[in-house]
Amino acid sequence: MGLHPGVPRKKVTLETLHSLKANKTPITMITAYDYPSAVACSSNPSVDIVLVGDSLAQVCLGYASTTELTLSEMIHHTRAVARGTTHPLLVADMPFGTYTVSRSDAIKNAVRLVQEGRVEAIKMEGGLEVVETVQRLTEFGIPVMAHVGLKPQRHVALSGFRIQGKDPNSAKQVIKEAEALQAAGAFSIVLEGVPKELGRCISNRLQIPTIGIGAGPATDGQVLVWDDIMGTWNGHKAKFVRRFGNVQAERDSAIKRYVEAVRDGSFPNDSESYTSDKVEWESLSPAESHL
């Protein structure tokens, strides 16, 4: 798009994303969980989408699974991310259980994310069972990003984080889900944990943009978790993850240097300390003992 760091960019809209797909310009999406990470994502004009992912549960809150994340916790973090987001489209995951009980609950919870969390769109994991909910939300004016393939919120039911679409029947099912969600009004769809051939097939079949995570290079865009990009996550490293930074090493080194400086008395030094010549400091010092 001819964009360079430091050059202001107009707000990314749904139309922008469709134009990127039409022009075969790869779409970039990064997760963010707080104000600093949102500011960092917004510092580069070529970042198209910021996602407040439910991976927040593990990488920020220390939960064992995304299923433990509550809507209130998600809203707390989306508000912080919204304060730091400028041009990227701001999307948030609907936490586990917030859209499956009833469509009225799904609408109510999505409205809370928009009004209280200040997001511009929501993302929902699910296939045919969420098609009607996606349709209702889009009719209500809430843009929905769909999510098929590997669905982390269902990892227990799936007996783990298993690649989907590896056999003909499974691949056809993922395609069927993706096409049904497009017909229901989803503006984009995340393809997670599927063979690269299936990622290419679905991307070519759909008119809406596809965002891949472990779906090969032929999707219309890619998304990675902030902590994976920065190299600060100590948990399992999926095959599709590439660490573009080593922030953890620099972080640990900085803490080590700080502790050493405090212990050896070199921090703070005179230039890092305040002073005043308006007080006779000796008169405030305790008298020396003559014993």
N, C-alpha and C positions, 0 to 999 in steps of 0.2 A: 504493500500500500504506500510505499515511499515514506514511511514514518521513521523517525529517528528519536532516540532518547532526548528528552528535554523539550520536544515539540508538542504543544498542546493538541489534544485530539477531541473531537466532538464525542458526545455521549454515544456509546454503543447501544443500538436498538435491535429489536428482532429483525427489522429490515436489513440492518447492517450485516447480521449473521447470514441471512439468506444471500446477500450480495457477495459475501466472502466465499460461500459455497459455489455460487454461480461462476465466480472468477477463479475458482480453484486456488484460493488463498487459504492456507491452513489456519484454522481457528485455534487460539491459545487460551487455555483456561487453567487457573491455579487456585488451589484452596487457600483460604485465609481464615483466621480465627480470632483476631484482635485488631486493634487500631494500628500498631506498628506494621504487622504483615500486610494489612490493607493498603497503607501508605506505600509500602515497598512495591506491591503489585501495581499500584496506580502511577508509580514513578516511571514506568516504561509504557509509552503510548501504544506499543504493539500487543499488550495484554488485553484480550477482548472480554473475558468473563472472569469474575471472581466468584468462587463457590464457597459458601460456608458449609462445608461438608460435615456429615455426621461422624466422620473420622475424628472430629473434635473430641468425641468421647474418649478415644484412646490416646491421641497424641498430646492433648492439652489437659484433660481431666483425669487421666489415669484409670479409666474404666477398662474392664476386660473386653467389652463388646460395645458396638454401636447401639445395641438394643437397650442399654442402660440410660441412654441420653434422654432427658425430658424436654418438653417443649419450652418450659420456662428457661432452662439452661441455654437452649438454642437461641431464644430471643435475646437473652442477655448478651450473647456473643455477636449476634447479627447486628445489634445496635452499635456495638463498638466498631465492627467492620464497616458499617454504613458511614460512620463518621470519618473514616479514612479513605473511602472509595470515591474516586472522581469519575473518570470516563468509562471504566469497565461496567458491563451489565452485572448487577448483583443478584445472585441466585442463592437460595438456601435449601438444604435438604429438609424434607418433612420427616421428623423423627419417627422411629418405630412406634406403631400403634396410634398415630395421630390421624390417619386417614383410612383405616381399615374397618372401624366399628360401624360407621354409617357415612353416607355422603354428606349429610348435614354436619356431622362432626368434622369431616375433611374440609368443608367450606369454612366453618367457624375457625378452625385451627390455621388454615391458610390465610384467612383474613387477619388473624393475630400476627402472623409473620410479616405481612405487608404493613399493617398499621403500627404495630409495636416494634417489630424488628426492622422495619424500613427497607425490606428487600423488594426487588422489582419482579421477581419470578420465583417459583418454587420447583423443587425436583422431587420426583416420587419414584421409588423402586416398585416394579411390578409389571405383570403382563396383562393378559386378557381380563383378569379379575379387577383391574383398576381402570379399565377403559371408560366405563360410564362415569367414574369419578373425575377423570381427566376431562371428559366432555363437559360435565357440569361446571367445573372450575373455569375452563376456558370460556364457557358461555357467561359465567359470572364476571369475566374480565381479568382473571388471574392467569398469567402465562405459566404454562407447565412444561418443564423439561422432563422427559421420560427417562427410564433407566431399565435396560433389559440385559440378558446374559447372566453373568454372575451377580447375584443380589446379596451383598454382605449382610443385610438385615435378616436374611433367612439362612444364615450359615449353619445353624443348628439343624433345621429341617433338611438341609442339603447334605448333612454329615461332613461339613467342612467347606472350605473355599475352593470349590472344584470348577475347572474350566467347563463351560457350557457350549453346546453346539458341535461336539466332536464327532457325532454320528449323524446320518441323514435325518432321522426322525427329530432329534434334538435341534439340529440346524433349522429344519423347516418350522419348528415351533417358535424359535427365536425370531425368524423372519416374519411369521404370522403375527407375533406380538408387536414387533416394530411397525408393521404396516397398519395394524389396528390402532395403535397409539397415535400414529400420524393422522389417520382418518378422524380420530377423536379430537384433534386440535393441538396436539403437542407441537411446540415450536422447534424442538430439538430433541435429540435422544442420545443418551450415554450408552455406549456398548462396552461392557466390562467383561474381561476374562473369556473371550471367544477366539477361535482360530482366526488368523489374519485373513484367510480366504473368505470367511463369513463376514468379517468386518468390511472387506471390499464389496462383497455381494450386496449387503444391506445398504451401504453408502451409495451404491450405484442405483439401487431400486427406489430409494426414498428421495422426495423433493426437499425434505427438511434436513438441516445439518446434523451430522453424526459426530459425536465426540468420543474418542477412543481412550480406554485405559486398559492396556493389555489386550487390545484388539487389532494390533498391527498398524502399519504406516499408511494404509489406504483410506482411513476414515477422514472426515472433513476437518477434524481437529483433534487435539490431544489434551488430556488433563492429568496432572500429577498432584499429589499431596505436598503441601509446603515443606513439611519436615523431611520428606524423601528428597525433594530437590536440594534442600540445604544440607542434607547429611546429618540431621540432628535426631533421627529416629533410631533407637537401638533395637526395636522389635524385628519381626520377620521382614526380610527384604524380598519382595515378590520379583519374579523374573523380569517383569516389564519395567521395573524401577531403575532409573539412572540417577545417580547422585551428582548433581551439577556443581555442588559446593561441598566444603568440608568445614562448616561453621562449628561443628562440635569440637574439632581439634583446636580451633582458635579460641573458642569459649573456655575450654578446659585449661589451655595455656594461659589465658588472661587471669583466670581465677588463681592459678598456681603462682603467677608473678605478683598478684595482689597480696596473697597470704605471705609470701616471702618478704615483700616490702614492709608489711605491717610488723612482722616478726623481727626483722633486722633493724627497724627504726628508720628506714629510708623514706617511708611514707607516713604522714605528709612531711614535706620539706618546707623550708622557709617561704618559698614562692607559692606554696599551697596553703599557707597559714595567714590569718589576719593578725594585725598588730595595732597597738595604740600607744602614743607617747603622752597621753593626757592623765595617766594614772601612775602614781608611785607604787609600782608593783611590789617593791621590797617591803613596804609598810604593811602589805596585806599578807605577806608570807608568815608562817608560824615562827615564833621565837625559837632560837636554837637552845637546846637543853644544855645546862652547865653542870649536869651531874657527871 
